[in-house]
Amino acid sequence: MRSYSLLASAKINLYLEIIRDRPDGYHDLLMVLQSIDLADQIDLRSTETNTIQVYCNHPEVPQDHRNLAYKAVAVMAEHFPHAFAKYGGVDITIHKRIPVGAGLAGGSTNAAAVLVGLNLMWELGLNHKQLQYLGSLLGSDVPFCILGGTMLATGRGEYLTPLPAIDNFYVVLAKYRSLSVSTAWAYQTYRHQYLHSNVSNTSATRHPKERVYSGQIMSAIARQNQMQIYQLLHNDLERVVLPTYPQVQQLREEFQRLGCPGIMSGSGPTVFALTKSQAQAQQVVEAVNAAISDPDLELWISQFTNSSIRVLSFDN
């Protein structure tokens, strides 16, 4: 029986700008996405059946057809039925380290790992563009999670342009374990409150590097200017999430009080701050824990990484 073990990295949004509504119900976005080394482990094993089984150590992760990792196998089986018939069903074991419902693309990166792993296990020989297309059928974040690193993302997130790798950043992530924010709610609320005042401009998505704010952060990334990157972190969804979720606002303000630039990732509720060293990151963790004494609050230290899906081991 064939098996692969892979690491699947989380992602954060250094920049998230909502450009306009789309006819398909999504939004045109402009984002700078970054992989971090906080990662789940995904184990894939072929079986002698034609079934898909999902196992996970986290009780809140669905272990059936609702799981994106399950759906990734189903997409591959649909597009490559001969390979599915040849190699049999798949058992997926997910070892969760990325917090669930955190705005860190945990489900998407698991699905990306399954696509990459099955491409190897089934000897399909698919290139990145082909894998990204299959990923786009599963979710907007999956194409990025296949590639990882530092990327400019446009459209609904599926159009990716590599940016220079950012080095020497550590990340402190903070999330209340029991708190979640609906991504659909966040975008719908933003649409209702703010998009009616935005000017629809097709050139905004055709020429994203000419956008004022995004152009500045991309310039800062190109020059590896840490101070400017700190200052240009931005997330439009904070405008609706922070007033509604005071705990997220509190984390944001605590990072600011400590002198660490930080923003919410994706639709939240995770808030992250950037630091220049692991020692500084540890100091921030200790200071936040001292200021907010709540057993429901979890903090992690991570680091920027230039890859997303990495093969740990395999047995063919």
N, C-alpha and C positions, 0 to 999 in steps of 0.2 A: 504494500500500500504506500502511496506517495504522501509526503507531508512537507509542509513549509511552516516556519515560524517567522513572523515579521513584526517589526516595530512600526507603529502608526502615530505620527506626531500630531499634537494639537496645533491650532493656529490662533493668532491674535490679529486684530485689525488696528494697524497704526493710523489708518485714515479711512473714514467711511462717509461719503457724501451721496445723498439721494438726489439724483438729477431730475427725474420725472416719472410719471406713471407710464406703464406699457399696456397695450391692448390685451395682453395675455394675463393681466392681473398681477404681474410682477412689477418691479421698478428698474429703471436704468440707474445703475450705481457706478460710482467711481471709488475704488478702494485700493489701499496699499495693504497687502496681506503678508504675514511673517510666520514662518514655522518656528516652533519652540521645542525643546527636547523633552518636555513632559509628554509621555507617550503610552499608549496601550500596547499590549502584546496580543497578536492575532495568530492563533495556531489553526492551520488548515490540514485536514486529513481526508484523503479519498476513502470511500467505503465501497462495499460490494452491492450496495442498494442504489436506488435512484432517488433517494430522499435528501433533503437539506435539513440539518440539525444545528441549532445554535445553543451554546452553553455560555454562561457568563457568571462571574463571581459577584456581580452587583445586582441586588434584588430589584432595582427600578428599571433595569434594562430588559426590554421584551425579548423573549427567546423563541419567537415564532416569525411569521411572515411580515410583521410590522417592523422588524429590525432591518436597518439599511444593509447590514452585512448579508442577511438572508436575501434581500432583494438584489444585491450585487451578484450572487450566485445565480439567481433566477434570470437576470439579464444575460449573463454569460451563457447559460444553458439555452436560452431562446435564440441567441445569435450564433452559437456554435453547438448545435444539437449532437453532431457526430462526436465531438470531444467529450460531451457530457455522457453520451452512451458508452464511449470507449473507456473513460476513466471512472465512471460511476458517480455516486452521490458524494456529498461533502459534509463533513463535520467541522463546525467553526467553534473554536473556544476563544472567548474574549476575556482577557485579563485587564480589567479596567483600572487605570490610574488617572485618566483624564476625568474630571468631575462631570456628572451627568447634568444635562440641561443648563449648561454654563455659558453658552455662546462661544465655545472653543472648538467647534466642529468635531466633537468626539464621534458622533455617529457617522459623519461624512468621511473622516479619516479611516474609520474601521472599514467602510465600504471600499475606499480606495485601496486599502491593503488587500482586501479580497480580490479585487480586479487584478492587481499586480501579481498576487500570489497564484491565482488561477491561470493567468497568462503564462507563468513559468511552469506550473504543475501540469497544465494541459499542452504545453509546448506549442503555443499558438503563434509566437513570434510577433505579437502586436507591438507597434511603436507607440510613443507617447501620445501622438495625436489621436490614434485609434482608441487608446485607453481613455483619453479625455472625453471623446465623444460618448463612449459608453457611460462614463461617469456623469456626464451632463444629463443623461436620462434618469439619474437617481437623485440629483440635487445640485444646487448652484455651487456649493463648496467642494464637491467631490473632484472636479478637474484640478483645482488648485492643490488639493491634498495628494493627488497623484504625483505632482511635480515638486511642490514645497519650495523652500527658500524664501526669497523676497520678490514679490510680484505686484505689478499693477494689474488690477482686475476691473474690467468694464462689462457692459451689458448687464445681465443679472448676476455677474460674477464669473461667467464661463470663458470670457475672452481675456487671455493672460499675456502680459508682456514682462519678461524677466527684468529685474532691476539689479543694480550692483549689490552683492552680498554685504550685509551689515554685520560688523564684527564687534566684539567686546561689550555686548549688552547682556545684562542679567535682568530677569523679570520676576517681580513679586506679584503673585496672583492671589486675590482674596474673593471668597464667595461664602455666603451663608448656605449651609448644607440644605436647609429646607425651603429655600427661596428659589423660585423659578419665574421666568418671564416668557410669555408666549411671543414667539417671533412674529407670527401673523398679527397678533394684537399690536405689537410695536409699530410695524410698518403701516397697518391700517390706520392707527391713530395719528401717525405722522402725516399720512396722506390727507386725512380729514382736517388736521389743524394747520398744515403748512404748505402742502403742495399747490393749493389753489393760488398761492401768491408767487409761485415759481414760474418763470417764463419758460415755456417749452422751446427748446433750442436744439435742433438735431446736430448742430456742429459741436455741442458740448460732449456728445458721446463719440463723434467721429475724430475729434482732436483733443483727447483728454489731457495731453501734456501741456496744452495751452490754457487749461483752467488755472486760475490764479493760485488758489491754495494748494491744489495737488501739484502744480508745477513747482512750487516752493519746496514742498517736502521731498519731491523727487530730486530736486537740485541738492538739497541737504544730504540726501542719501548718497548721491553720486560723489559728494565731497567728503562723506563720512563725518559730517559736522554734527557731533552729538548734541550740542546745545540747541541748535536749530531744530533737530529732530524732536527733542524734548518739547520745544515751544509749539511745534506744528501738529502734534497729535490731535486728532479730531474725530468725533463720531456724532453725526446728525441725530441718531436715535436717542442720545442723552436728553434731548429737548423734551421727549415725552416720557422716558423711563424714569429719570431722576425725580421729577415732581410727584410721580405716582408711587415710587418705591423709596421711601426715606432711608432704608438701610443701605441701598446702593449709593444714595447721595452722601450718607455718612462716611462710607469707605472712600469715596472720591475726595471728600473734604479732609479726611485723616491723612491720606497720601500727600495732599497739597500742604497740609500743616507741617509735615515732616520734610518738606522741600523736595519731594519726589514727584516729577511729572507723571500723571497717570490718567487713564480714561477707561471707560467701559469697553469691553470687547463685544463686537457684534450687537445683538439685541440684549446682551446681559444675561444674568445679573453679575457676572464676574467683572471685577475691576482690576486693572493691572497697573503697576508702576515700573518704570525703567530705572535701573541703577548701573553704575559703572563697574562694580565688582561684586563677587559673591559675599565678601565680608560686609559691604554696605547693604546688600540685600538681606542678610541675616539680621543686621541692626534694625532694618525697617520692619521685618517680621516681629521682632521682639517688642518694638515700640508700638505697633498696631495691637498686638496681643495685650500689652499693658494698658493701652487706652480703651480698648473695647473688650471687656471681660464677658465673653459670650461663648459657651461651649458649641454653639451652632456655627460659629465662624471658623472657616478653614483657610489656611494660607499655604502656598507652595512657592518654592524658588525654582526657577527654570532659566534657560539660556537660549539665545537665538541659535538656530541651526540652519544649515544650507540645504537640508534634505528633509523629506517627509516620510517616505516608506523605505525601510531598510530591512534586508533579509538577514535574520539571525542564524538560521540553520535550515537544512533541508535534507530529505531522505528520498531518493528516487530509486 
